Amino acid sequence: MSAVLQFLLAFGIVLFFLLLAYYFVRRGFFSQKGSSISIVERHYLDRKTFIAIVRVVDEYFVILVTDSGATVLKKLEDYKEGESFSSILFKKIGRRSK
């Protein structure tokens, strides 16, 4: 009987830690909020290739990302962040954006 109780206690402890980890992952506890690097716009050229405008602190760069790596194409000097293409499109056709 004591082997069954030991098993149930160990199983309960493992289950508790799994549920605790799941809770923190779902809440975004380990996410990097306030990161100084973000992708502003992205345009896919192919299934695995896209051009992106990336903000690093207060500077903007155009980069080409392929499955073999990323290349900085140009540093943008006077880029202003505006609304995304999809939000402008949904406003024009009268739908809410996702």
ChimeraX commands (.cxc) that place a marker at each C-alpha (Angstrom):
marker #1 position 0.00,0.00,0.00 radius 0.5
marker #1 position 2.81,2.44,0.73 radius 0.5
marker #1 position 4.23,1.97,-2.79 radius 0.5
marker #1 position 0.91,3.13,-4.23 radius 0.5
marker #1 position 0.89,6.20,-1.97 radius 0.5
marker #1 position 4.49,7.03,-2.94 radius 0.5
marker #1 position 3.58,6.73,-6.61 radius 0.5
marker #1 position 0.51,8.95,-6.23 radius 0.5
marker #1 position 2.47,11.56,-4.28 radius 0.5
marker #1 position 5.28,11.62,-6.87 radius 0.5
marker #1 position 2.75,11.75,-9.71 radius 0.5
marker #1 position 0.91,14.63,-8.02 radius 0.5
marker #1 position 4.14,16.61,-7.57 radius 0.5
marker #1 position 5.14,16.11,-11.22 radius 0.5
marker #1 position 1.65,17.05,-12.38 radius 0.5
marker #1 position 1.73,20.18,-10.21 radius 0.5
marker #1 position 5.02,21.35,-11.74 radius 0.5
marker #1 position 3.79,20.62,-15.27 radius 0.5
marker #1 position 0.63,22.66,-14.68 radius 0.5
marker #1 position 2.69,25.46,-13.14 radius 0.5
marker #1 position 5.01,25.54,-16.17 radius 0.5
marker #1 position 2.00,25.49,-18.53 radius 0.5
marker #1 position 0.46,28.42,-16.65 radius 0.5
marker #1 position 3.60,30.55,-16.93 radius 0.5
marker #1 position 4.12,29.74,-20.61 radius 0.5
marker #1 position 0.51,30.59,-21.50 radius 0.5
marker #1 position 0.63,33.88,-19.60 radius 0.5
marker #1 position 3.82,34.92,-21.37 radius 0.5
marker #1 position 5.82,35.11,-18.16 radius 0.5
marker #1 position 9.06,34.26,-19.96 radius 0.5
marker #1 position 8.47,36.48,-23.00 radius 0.5
marker #1 position 10.75,39.42,-23.70 radius 0.5
marker #1 position 8.50,42.42,-23.34 radius 0.5
marker #1 position 10.01,45.76,-24.16 radius 0.5
marker #1 position 12.51,44.23,-26.53 radius 0.5
marker #1 position 14.55,46.71,-28.53 radius 0.5
marker #1 position 14.30,44.64,-31.74 radius 0.5
marker #1 position 11.02,44.20,-33.63 radius 0.5
marker #1 position 9.80,43.43,-37.13 radius 0.5
marker #1 position 7.73,46.36,-38.40 radius 0.5
marker #1 position 6.72,45.05,-41.83 radius 0.5
marker #1 position 7.24,41.76,-43.65 radius 0.5
marker #1 position 6.69,40.87,-47.31 radius 0.5
marker #1 position 7.09,37.27,-48.48 radius 0.5
marker #1 position 8.85,36.72,-51.78 radius 0.5
marker #1 position 8.78,32.95,-51.58 radius 0.5
marker #1 position 7.74,30.30,-49.09 radius 0.5
marker #1 position 11.03,30.63,-47.19 radius 0.5
marker #1 position 12.18,34.10,-48.32 radius 0.5
marker #1 position 10.97,37.49,-47.19 radius 0.5
marker #1 position 12.01,41.12,-46.99 radius 0.5
marker #1 position 11.45,42.81,-43.65 radius 0.5
marker #1 position 11.74,46.25,-42.12 radius 0.5
marker #1 position 13.29,45.77,-38.71 radius 0.5
marker #1 position 13.48,48.32,-35.91 radius 0.5
marker #1 position 16.60,48.10,-33.74 radius 0.5
marker #1 position 16.30,50.63,-30.90 radius 0.5
marker #1 position 15.53,53.78,-32.98 radius 0.5
marker #1 position 17.05,52.75,-36.32 radius 0.5
marker #1 position 15.31,50.94,-39.17 radius 0.5
marker #1 position 16.85,48.40,-41.55 radius 0.5
marker #1 position 15.63,46.53,-44.63 radius 0.5
marker #1 position 16.76,42.93,-44.43 radius 0.5
marker #1 position 16.42,39.92,-46.71 radius 0.5
marker #1 position 15.79,36.67,-44.85 radius 0.5
marker #1 position 16.27,33.30,-46.55 radius 0.5
marker #1 position 16.54,29.80,-45.18 radius 0.5
marker #1 position 20.34,30.12,-45.31 radius 0.5
marker #1 position 20.58,33.41,-43.39 radius 0.5
marker #1 position 19.78,37.12,-43.26 radius 0.5
marker #1 position 21.37,40.05,-45.09 radius 0.5
marker #1 position 21.01,43.75,-44.35 radius 0.5
marker #1 position 20.06,45.41,-47.63 radius 0.5
marker #1 position 19.81,49.02,-46.51 radius 0.5
marker #1 position 19.61,51.26,-43.47 radius 0.5
marker #1 position 16.57,53.53,-43.65 radius 0.5
marker #1 position 17.24,57.12,-42.65 radius 0.5
marker #1 position 13.74,58.63,-42.63 radius 0.5
marker #1 position 11.26,55.82,-42.02 radius 0.5
marker #1 position 8.03,56.56,-40.12 radius 0.5
marker #1 position 6.03,53.74,-38.63 radius 0.5
marker #1 position 2.46,53.86,-39.81 radius 0.5
marker #1 position -0.49,51.55,-40.01 radius 0.5
marker #1 position 0.03,48.12,-41.46 radius 0.5
marker #1 position -1.23,47.27,-44.91 radius 0.5
marker #1 position -3.81,44.82,-43.56 radius 0.5
marker #1 position -5.34,47.34,-41.15 radius 0.5
marker #1 position -5.65,49.94,-43.94 radius 0.5
marker #1 position -7.21,47.33,-46.25 radius 0.5
marker #1 position -9.72,46.20,-43.62 radius 0.5
marker #1 position -10.73,49.81,-42.96 radius 0.5
marker #1 position -11.37,50.32,-46.67 radius 0.5
marker #1 position -13.49,47.19,-47.07 radius 0.5
marker #1 position -15.28,47.69,-43.75 radius 0.5
marker #1 position -14.01,44.67,-41.83 radius 0.5
marker #1 position -12.24,44.48,-38.51 radius 0.5
marker #1 position -8.61,43.43,-38.54 radius 0.5
marker #1 position -7.56,40.29,-36.67 radius 0.5
marker link #1:1,2 radius 0.2
marker link #1:2,3 radius 0.2
marker link #1:3,4 radius 0.2
marker link #1:4,5 radius 0.2
marker link #1:5,6 radius 0.2
marker link #1:6,7 radius 0.2
marker link #1:7,8 radius 0.2
marker link #1:8,9 radius 0.2
marker link #1:9,10 radius 0.2
marker link #1:10,11 radius 0.2
marker link #1:11,12 radius 0.2
marker link #1:12,13 radius 0.2
marker link #1:13,14 radius 0.2
marker link #1:14,15 radius 0.2
marker link #1:15,16 radius 0.2
marker link #1:16,17 radius 0.2
marker link #1:17,18 radius 0.2
marker link #1:18,19 radius 0.2
marker link #1:19,20 radius 0.2
marker link #1:20,21 radius 0.2
marker link #1:21,22 radius 0.2
marker link #1:22,23 radius 0.2
marker link #1:23,24 radius 0.2
marker link #1:24,25 radius 0.2
marker link #1:25,26 radius 0.2
marker link #1:26,27 radius 0.2
marker link #1:27,28 radius 0.2
marker link #1:28,29 radius 0.2
marker link #1:29,30 radius 0.2
marker link #1:30,31 radius 0.2
marker link #1:31,32 radius 0.2
marker link #1:32,33 radius 0.2
marker link #1:33,34 radius 0.2
marker link #1:34,35 radius 0.2
marker link #1:35,36 radius 0.2
marker link #1:36,37 radius 0.2
marker link #1:37,38 radius 0.2
marker link #1:38,39 radius 0.2
marker link #1:39,40 radius 0.2
marker link #1:40,41 radius 0.2
marker link #1:41,42 radius 0.2
marker link #1:42,43 radius 0.2
marker link #1:43,44 radius 0.2
marker link #1:44,45 radius 0.2
marker link #1:45,46 radius 0.2
marker link #1:46,47 radius 0.2
marker link #1:47,48 radius 0.2
marker link #1:48,49 radius 0.2
marker link #1:49,50 radius 0.2
marker link #1:50,51 radius 0.2
marker link #1:51,52 radius 0.2
marker link #1:52,53 radius 0.2
marker link #1:53,54 radius 0.2
marker link #1:54,55 radius 0.2
marker link #1:55,56 radius 0.2
marker link #1:56,57 radius 0.2
marker link #1:57,58 radius 0.2
marker link #1:58,59 radius 0.2
marker link #1:59,60 radius 0.2
marker link #1:60,61 radius 0.2
marker link #1:61,62 radius 0.2
marker link #1:62,63 radius 0.2
marker link #1:63,64 radius 0.2
marker link #1:64,65 radius 0.2
marker link #1:65,66 radius 0.2
marker link #1:66,67 radius 0.2
marker link #1:67,68 radius 0.2
marker link #1:68,69 radius 0.2
marker link #1:69,70 radius 0.2
marker link #1:70,71 radius 0.2
marker link #1:71,72 radius 0.2
marker link #1:72,73 radius 0.2
marker link #1:73,74 radius 0.2
marker link #1:74,75 radius 0.2
marker link #1:75,76 radius 0.2
marker link #1:76,77 radius 0.2
marker link #1:77,78 radius 0.2
marker link #1:78,79 radius 0.2
marker link #1:79,80 radius 0.2
marker link #1:80,81 radius 0.2
marker link #1:81,82 radius 0.2
marker link #1:82,83 radius 0.2
marker link #1:83,84 radius 0.2
marker link #1:84,85 radius 0.2
marker link #1:85,86 radius 0.2
marker link #1:86,87 radius 0.2
marker link #1:87,88 radius 0.2
marker link #1:88,89 radius 0.2
marker link #1:89,90 radius 0.2
marker link #1:90,91 radius 0.2
marker link #1:91,92 radius 0.2
marker link #1:92,93 radius 0.2
marker link #1:93,94 radius 0.2
marker link #1:94,95 radius 0.2
marker link #1:95,96 radius 0.2
marker link #1:96,97 radius 0.2
marker link #1:97,98 radius 0.2
view
